[in-house]
Amino acid sequence: MSKYFTGRERLEHSPAFARNIRMGSPVELRVPDHQRVIDAINSANFQEASTYLELFHSQYQLMLSLVFEWVLQIPQSLSELVGGNLERELTEKTFQRFKACLPTINYSPDAAAGARQLASLLIDADLRPGLADSYREHAAKADITLLHNILRQLEQAYAELSAALEQHSPELAVQKFDAYRYFAIGVHDACIQFTQSCFESVQLDCEQEVCEKLIQQSFSSCSFFEPLWSVGQLPPDALAAFLAEHLRLHFSGDKTRGGGIEIIEDEEKYRLVFDAYGSGGALRRRLDKNGQLPKLAKAGPATWNRANEVPAYCPHCAFNEMTAIDKYGYPILVTDFNPDPQKPCGWTVYKDPDAIPATYYERLGRTKPA
């Protein structure tokens, strides 16, 4: 049995990640991140709450930085793919869609405030419609300034939460924790909404191949993309633990968005079930309750050979599988996409690549190695 998924719940240093990570039995790891903090606060174990929060805070900052970088890269990639008047038209439509969907990020006043803050920074800065040239000229400055403003507010909320813990005030600490967490969720979800709004605008006005190219090019052009693939060198149990943490930090789980997932291990594989995935899954449940989100019409590798089932945000998971095959010869994580947004999706890590069924290659237009 793997040390990552046995024993009591704990934060333990992992040499593979050079930091602490949640370890324990799958039953205990099913408890969402936010519930671990709430339980520690309510039991007056303020030191334990602080220990969890110190880890989560650093990782929340990282996650918001990653999704925000993707937001900033998309206009650059769009300009390279289409340019000219079409670029300006698509950018205008993107912002119209983006602003129209922001009110759906309403889980709490703090989540709505986080979404509005992200939107105001984007709309008031170099990403305004028609200013793609200005964006390209000042991209580095925009990166630094916008991200600094967002993380500064998150840091302020974290400082207020830490002060409440130091005062040993459970009621105030829970209140500040909810405000801090939901602000981060609002920023996160607004970033995801921007990506969907742009991809949807391109999907509806261009050939599907252009939309797919934008998704792949914008994602693979981000600074985190190449370093991320070092995880393919991890043993399967460590990779599953890393992916489980990644999913939790996307605020996965039920309507509380608490960072909860289910880990199911058998002799052959580790299966990670997220109900819902905090990025694409949460977005689909917000906006696709009655099939409102347009789906990519053509079946192909980017849609796992599905026609009229996959929204434009989701193909980056298929591209990740294809990238892994190119780098390692097999998909280091297999995506279990469900066309029903009310049902969970999943990722599977096989302990032996030879055990991966051929169908998972074939749906990507690939052939399983002999």
Residue pairs with C-beta under 8 A, 6 or more apart in sequence:
2 237
2 241
2 265
3 12
3 23
3 237
4 14
4 21
4 23
4 237
4 238
4 240
4 241
5 23
5 24
5 25
5 26
5 29
5 237
5 240
5 241
5 263
5 265
5 270
6 23
6 24
6 25
7 23
7 24
7 25
8 24
8 25
8 28
9 22
9 23
9 24
9 25
9 28
9 29
9 31
9 36
10 22
10 23
10 24
11 20
11 21
11 22
11 23
11 51
11 52
11 55
12 20
12 21
12 23
13 19
13 20
13 21
14 20
14 21
14 23
14 238
14 241
16 234
16 235
16 238
16 242
17 242
19 55
20 55
21 241
21 242
21 245
22 29
22 33
22 245
22 248
23 29
23 241
26 262
26 263
26 264
26 265
29 244
29 261
29 263
30 260
30 261
30 262
30 263
31 260
32 248
32 253
32 256
32 258
32 259
32 260
33 52
33 56
33 248
33 249
33 258
33 259
33 260
34 177
34 181
34 256
34 258
34 259
35 258
35 260
36 52
37 49
37 52
37 53
37 56
37 177
38 174
38 177
40 46
40 48
40 49
40 52
41 49
41 165
41 170
41 173
41 174
41 177
42 170
42 174
44 168
44 170
46 165
46 166
46 168
46 173
49 165
49 173
50 162
50 165
53 158
53 161
53 162
53 165
53 177
56 249
56 259
57 158
59 245
59 249
60 154
60 184
60 249
61 151
61 154
62 249
63 188
63 249
63 250
64 150
64 151
64 154
64 184
64 187
64 188
64 191
65 147
65 151
66 222
66 224
67 188
67 191
67 192
67 279
68 146
68 147
68 150
68 187
68 191
69 143
69 222
69 223
69 224
70 191
70 195
70 218
70 219
70 222
71 122
71 191
71 194
71 195
72 127
72 139
72 142
72 143
72 146
73 218
73 219
73 221
73 222
74 194
74 195
74 198
74 214
74 218
75 91
75 127
75 132
75 135
75 198
76 135
76 136
76 139
76 218
76 221
77 214
77 217
77 218
77 221
78 87
78 90
78 91
78 132
78 198
78 202
78 214
78 218
79 87
79 132
79 136
80 217
81 210
81 213
81 214
81 217
82 90
82 202
82 206
82 210
86 205
86 206
87 132
88 129
88 130
88 132
89 205
90 198
90 201
90 202
90 205
90 206
91 129
91 130
91 132
91 198
92 129
92 130
93 201
93 205
94 129
94 194
94 197
94 198
94 201
95 123
95 128
95 129
95 197
97 197
97 200
97 201
98 119
98 122
98 193
98 194
98 197
98 198
99 119
99 123
101 193
101 196
101 197
101 286
101 287
102 115
102 116
102 119
102 190
102 193
103 112
104 286
104 287
105 111
105 112
105 114
105 115
105 186
105 189
105 190
105 193
105 286
106 112
107 182
107 185
107 186
107 255
107 257
108 178
108 182
110 178
110 179
110 180
110 182
110 183
110 186
111 182
111 183
111 185
111 186
111 189
112 186
113 183
113 186
114 182
114 183
114 184
114 185
114 186
114 187
114 188
114 190
115 186
115 187
115 189
115 190
115 193
116 186
117 150
117 153
117 186
117 187
118 150
118 186
118 187
118 190
118 191
118 194
119 190
121 146
121 149
121 150
122 146
122 194
125 142
125 145
125 146
126 134
126 135
126 138
126 139
126 142
127 135
127 142
135 142
150 187
153 183
154 180
154 183
154 184
154 187
157 176
157 179
157 180
157 183
158 180
160 176
160 179
160 180
161 173
161 176
161 177
161 179
161 180
163 176
164 172
164 173
164 175
164 176
165 173
167 173
184 251
185 251
185 257
188 250
188 251
188 278
188 279
189 251
189 282
189 283
192 279
192 280
192 282
192 283
192 313
193 283
195 313
196 283
196 287
196 293
196 311
196 312
196 313
198 214
199 211
199 214
199 215
199 312
199 313
200 293
200 294
200 311
200 312
202 210
202 211
202 214
202 312
203 211
203 294
203 296
203 312
204 294
208 296
208 297
208 298
211 296
211 312
212 296
212 300
212 302
212 315
215 302
215 312
215 315
215 316
215 319
216 302
216 315
216 316
216 319
219 225
219 316
219 319
220 319
220 323
229 323
229 324
229 327
231 239
231 242
231 243
231 332
232 239
232 324
232 327
232 328
232 332
234 242
236 270
236 349
236 350
236 351
237 270
239 332
239 333
239 349
240 263
240 270
240 272
240 349
243 272
243 333
243 347
243 349
244 261
244 263
244 272
247 261
247 272
247 274
247 277
247 278
247 347
248 259
248 260
248 261
249 259
250 277
250 278
250 279
251 257
251 258
251 259
251 278
251 282
252 259
252 260
252 261
252 274
252 275
252 276
252 277
252 278
252 281
252 282
253 259
253 260
253 261
253 274
253 275
253 276
253 278
254 260
254 275
254 276
257 278
257 282
259 278
261 272
261 273
261 274
261 275
262 272
262 273
262 274
262 275
263 270
263 271
263 272
263 273
264 270
264 271
264 272
264 273
265 271
267 351
268 350
268 351
268 352
268 355
269 348
269 349
269 350
269 351
269 355
270 348
270 349
270 351
271 336
271 346
271 347
271 348
272 346
272 347
272 348
272 349
273 344
273 345
273 346
274 281
274 344
274 345
274 346
274 347
275 281
275 343
275 344
276 282
276 284
276 285
276 341
276 344
276 345
277 345
279 313
280 311
280 313
280 314
280 317
280 345
281 341
281 344
281 345
283 311
283 313
284 293
284 311
284 313
284 341
285 341
285 342
287 293
288 311
288 341
289 341
293 311
294 311
294 312
295 308
295 309
295 310
295 311
296 302
296 303
296 307
296 308
296 310
296 311
296 312
296 315
297 307
297 308
298 307
299 305
299 306
299 307
300 365
301 318
301 322
301 363
301 364
301 365
301 366
302 310
302 315
302 318
302 319
303 309
303 310
303 315
303 318
304 310
304 318
304 335
304 337
304 363
304 364
305 362
305 363
305 364
305 365
306 337
306 339
309 339
310 337
310 339
314 337
317 335
317 337
318 335
318 364
320 333
320 335
321 331
321 333
321 334
321 335
321 360
321 364
322 331
322 364
322 366
324 330
324 331
324 332
324 333
325 331
325 361
325 364
325 366
328 353
329 353
329 369
330 350
330 353
330 356
330 369
331 356
331 360
331 361
331 364
332 349
333 347
333 348
333 349
334 347
334 348
334 349
334 350
334 356
334 360
335 345
335 346
335 347
336 345
336 346
336 347
336 348
337 345
338 344
338 345
350 356
356 368
358 367
358 368
361 367
361 368
362 368
